[in-house]
Each structure stands twice: as C-alpha cells, then as structure tokens.
Amino acid sequence: MGKNFLDLKRKIFCIMVAKTIIFGLSVGAIIGLTVALVQRLTLGKADLLLCVLIGLGAMVISGGALLLLDFPSEKKIAKKIDEGLSLNEKVQTLVAFKAEDGTIVKMQRESTNELLNGVGLKQLFKKRMLLNLVAPLLAIAMMVLVIIVPPKEITSTDVPPPITDPDFDITKIQIQELEELIEYVKESGMDESARALTVTQLEGLLAALKSEEKITVGQMKEKVYGVILEVRKILDNVNSSDDISFEINKSKDKKLLRLALAIQGLNGISAELALDEMRLTLPDTISKSEISNLSSAYSKAIKDALAASGTKDSDILYLSLLQLANKLEDIGAKATETAMIDLQSDLRIIFEDARINVGTALNIQLNNSEIAETVVDTLIDIFGLSLGEIPEYEDEDFFVSVELPGENPDDKPTQGGGAGDGEMLYGSKDKIYDPVTGEFVEYGTLIDAYLAALTEQVQDGRVPMELEEFISDYFATLYGGSK
Amino acid sequence: MENIERVKGFNQAIERVKAELSKDVVGQDEIIENVIISIIAGGNVLLEGVPGVGKTRLVRSLGRVLALPFSRIQFTPDLMPSDVTGTDVIEKDENGNLKNVFRKGPIFANLVLADEINRATPKTQSSMLEVMQEHKVTVGNNTYNLEEPFFVLATENPIEQDGTYPLPEAQMDRFIFKLVVDFPKRKELVDIVKMTQKTMAETAEAVVDGKTILEMRELASTVPVIDEILDYAIDLVTNTHPELDGVPEATKKYVKYGASPRAAQALITCAKVRALMHGNYNVSYEDINALAVPVLRHRIKVNYTAINEHLSVEDVIKMLIKATK
C-alpha cells in the first residue's frame, strides 16, 4: 500500500484514539464538575465520590460510544485523508484496490503515495481543530466555575425539615364505615363472648379516634394495629381448632392425622370424611377384641389430645370430640360381649353423630374466623394500611404439619385393585362393612362411589363449591396423586 | 514499462487532438472535451445548438483529426432508411447477367455525422437505432458489421421545431451525451470572425487513428472506481425516478420520468475516461458530478411544474446532485 500511507495511517489512528480518550475525559469532567457545581450551589458542598463516579461513568460511556461510532478503520482513515487534503478519493481508491495488480492501479497507488509524502497531520486536523477543542475547553471552564463560584451558605432554614408524623383527623366516611363494621359484628353469628369483645375493641377504637385529643397518623396506626391483634387474640381464644388439631397431630395414626388436618382447616366436610374413614376401614377378619382395641386406642388418643390442648370443657368442638371418645371407650369395653352386627351398628351411629357434631362445631368456628378476618380486612381498608405493616399474631403452636400417606417415601402403599386405574395407597384392601349389602367389602371398591356421591352433592349445591378442589385433592391422595 | 508508456501516451494523444481541433473550432472547450470523452468511451453524441455555432464544423474537424473514415448524412424529411443504411441493387456482371449487389450507405464509416437528425421521419430515425447500439446494419436477410471504432455524432436544432420529428426516448437513450452548444462568448465570436475572414478552410490534421482510440478505450476501462462512487452514480440515476421510495423532493416535484440504467453505465464509463484525461488514475465524485448533466439531460423528462417554475432539466439535475449523498 505504500510506506507513506501506512505511516500516515498509523499516526492518524493514534490521534483518533487519543481524541476519543480526550473527548471521554472531557465529557466525564464536564458532567462530574457540573454535578459538583450544582451540589455546591444547592447543598453547600459537593459529594466528591459521587462526582468522581458520575464523571467516570460519563467518560467511559461517551468515550466508548465515540470509539464505536467512529472507529478509525483503514477505510475511514483513507476518507479522512482524502477530505482533509482534497485528494478526490485517491487514498480511498488506494485502500480499496490494494490487492490489485493492473498498470493503472499500480500507477494510482504510486502517485497517491507520492502525494502523501511529507503530509503533516496539521493539514488533516486543522479543519476540525477548533471543534476538537470544544470539549476540553468546556471542561476547563467548568473547573474554573466550580473553583470560583462560592458554595451556598447553609442556614437553618435551608436544612430540610425532618420528616414528621403528620396529624391524623378521622373523616366522616371513616367514622361511618367503622360504625357499620361494629353493627356488622353485632349482628353476626360470631360466638357470643368473642362478639362482645370484638365490638368493645371496635367501639374503643372509634371513641379514641373521634376524641378531641390530637393524634398523629403513626399513633392512629398503632391503635388500629392494636385492635387487629386483639381481634386475632379473641379469635384464638374462642376457636379451639388450632389447639386441638395440634395435639391430635401428635398421634401416629393416619386417620387421626386426617382428622387433625380437617380440624385445623375448619373444614367440616373434610372432618366428616375423616371420621367416615375411621369407621369404614375395618378389615373383615377383624375380631371383636381387635375392634375393642382399636376403639379404645382411638378413644385414648382423642382424650389425650383434648386434655393436652387446654381447651375449656364447655367448648363445643371439645365436647363433640369428647363424646366420640367416650362412646368409643364404651365400645372398647363391651366389644367382646356384643354381637358383631350390633358392634357395627353402634359404631355407625357413633360416627354418624360425631360427623354431625364435629361438623357443626367446625362450622361455628369457621364462622368466627371469617368474621374476625372481615373485621381485620375492613380496618385495613378504612385506614389505608399496608399489609406489610401489620404485626403478625401467631400462636407458635399454630401450625399443624400433617404427613399424609404417600408423602413419606418410607410409607409402603397398600396395593389393591380398588376402583379406578390409579394405585391406591390407603387401606384399599381393608374390608369394611357395607350397610347396604350387609357384607364386608374392600374399601377400595367403594371409593369411586364415595367420590361420585360427593361430586353430585357439590353439583347440587348441598356441598359448597369451594370444597370441590379439596375433595378432589383428598381423593387424589388416596390414589397416590394419580387420579 | 510499455503499459506505463501507454498511459502517458493517453494524455499526450488527448492534448494533440485538442490542439488540432482548436485550429478549426474556437472556444467550446467543454464540448470538445466531452466529445472526446464519448469517443474514447465508445458512445454516440447528440449536439444541440442554434444554427451557426459550429456543430457540424466540430464533427468534421474531429473526423479529420481522428483519421477515421467520415461520412455526413444530412437528414431531411424525405430521407429514406435505405438512404442511410444502403440497399440492394440489381447490376449486370461482366457477362451481362443480372445480380444483386448491396450498395453500402453513408452509415458505413467510422465517424458519422447525422446532421439535423430530428428532421428525418421516425422511420428513418429508427434505422439508426440498430446501428447506434449494436454497430450493425441489417438489410433484408443480411447483417453487416460496422468497422470499429464507430460513432454517430448527431446534431439537432432546438428552434424551428415545425416539420421536425423529435427523437423517441429509445433513440435518445442511445446517445451517451447530449451536449448543448451555446452561442459563443463575445471574445470567442471575435476570434471566429477574425479566423474566418482569413479562411473558411478547416486545417486540422490527423493525429490519432482508430487503433489508438481502441487502445485508449481499453486503457480507460481499467481505471479503478471505489464502491462508494459506484453507489453514488447509481443513487444519482435512481433518484431521477419519482415513482421510487426515498427519492429527493425535487424529483417528486419536478420529474415526470427518470433515466434508464444506461445512464449509470454511461456515468461510470465516461468518468473513467475523464479521470484519465485529467491525469488522475482513479474516478472521483468530481468526475461523476461533471458528467451528470450531459449524461442525464436527455434521459429525464421534467413535468409542467418545473416548466411553470421556469426550471430547466439542467437545473433539476443540479438539485438532484445536491440532494444525493
């Protein structure tokens, strides 16, 4: 390509890269110094680290961008030389045809190289010299400004006031909504004692907020949070489901675990199903003594749980479970002396009663819980609280962990045909007494019928639609999740 | 070395031609240069000008300077195609038998002056089409090749349009250049009058021959053109088409229809010759811009908006040059 061109190319490349660096430095300095100047004029002093970081960032971005957009490739350099020296595309032609051998191309190359002999860089850059100086000059000007412009004097009035807690004035709408909430609770089916306590809390809150004593927003929130905590505490005291389910959960029996789960979830339907399970899963080879032992074991487990739960003996759930336990104890005592058919009949009645009683008790407690949560949600809405701000009320015994069959890989599933394609895990081969036929049949053969009956009840509206998913999940666990 | 000598000889030949022509033609330097460019590029030229500006004299002088067989065809309305191309005639041979003999027409020369071509009928004009493009003549079932180099230099009178037949676009496109021969400047007119007072004879002598011209043509074709300039020439031509997207506003406003692809070919070919003529070994933007008007002026048609605003086709071409990057 010619020595002269290559020399010039190298020099121009270095200059263009240097220009990019200078440009980047200048832009970085301008931006950083501008930030510094603004800070000095508004806040009285500049944050040096911030200014340096911003300046560095601007330098890298601007320099990098310029380099990318205007990278000094051979072609660009050739164009620059042509334009700078008005060479009518001679150098560009030299570069484009550097690999060609024709006579005229060679002559073109030689003549162009001769023209480039002794070309000074000044000639190439003089046109844009001033433009190239703009950025550095601006940077210097900025620096001078930062030095000579005095910073703002900070007086006490300049210091931004601390963030204070604004005053709170309850609005008419908030008063009205709070009064409506109180009425709602009064007319609700909540447990009487819980209802009275909740109303007292709400009325106290209303009175406090309406009083002429000035309070702030923060103080208002404290009061409301306090009421929310109290309502949850009231609920915890009136609902025994958590305490009872926690104790039942300590049993190793899987059927009792299911019952515990149902009680914890305040799910009357699930509780009924769990109780049915307890009644129906009796193998056909069971003897009276085995019935006796099983009934006694259930009775003991339930009684122990009730005793450990610390629940009041007037609690309706407590009473319904105690009744079940007592009756099972009686069965256990007299099993060996009673005819099998009578035993089966008694057991059916006992569990039938238990279904009703436990279901009712759970429904009452569910109602309490729903009303309490409505109170909490309404208070949040009325006062525009954030869920994240509300302190948690948790009874540390609250959580019941129920390991259902199939969740533990050590569980050996019960193999059995049963109805359906899935592998049934849960006592499907166990024989139970079918009151319709009067015979002992495999539990698994009745599962589908059971599911179908429940599904029909959901569709008829006799069972709430919200339980449909729960029912499906329940039966799915019986099939190991495969149906 | 021989090749370098050829390159150096190129400009010397050009200078010799110009010097000889200046003996007979006063001024018109740009016209002479463009005519020489077109001859070396292998194209035909249309010279337009009022009577008496030296169009015919220029072409005749050129014929002498180039030492090429020259013929002149004066186009008139009654001129027939066979008057141009030649025709078969029946002759008696030495035995008295009748035979068909093809009598070549005046077109069978290397340099043909088609004087006042717009006076001929379209039929006669069309007989020039094949000749100008393919350098062949077809008469009957026979095709006769014309000897290279072959050029047609046509003249037309822009006034006196009555009784004339404007050349069709297809034929106009065959001319590489359309050159407008202007009325000479005062000083030139003085020189013309002085010169012709002494003698009306044309004294230019032959300085190059057809073989030299062909060599010069081959040499010029090797002048390198960078892609950017090629793109520029193509952009210039495409920007003359108002129906295309992205063309300048001037095109959409003033141009009725644009130039054919031959314009792009002509620009590059002639730019190479011009570059070499000016002592450059590469084509530059300046070469393209200098040739844009003679290449495009007869290939673009301006619309009534341009006419209303008193804009000539040259004005529009200059706008397009400015608008094209």
Interface residues (C-beta under 8 A of the other chain):
Chain A: N88 E89 K90 Q92 T93 A96 F97 E100 G102 T103 I104 V105 M107 Q108 S111
Chain B: N3 I4 R6 V7 L219 T222 V223 P224 V225 I226 D227 E228 I229 L276 N280 Y281 N282 V283 S284 Y285 E286
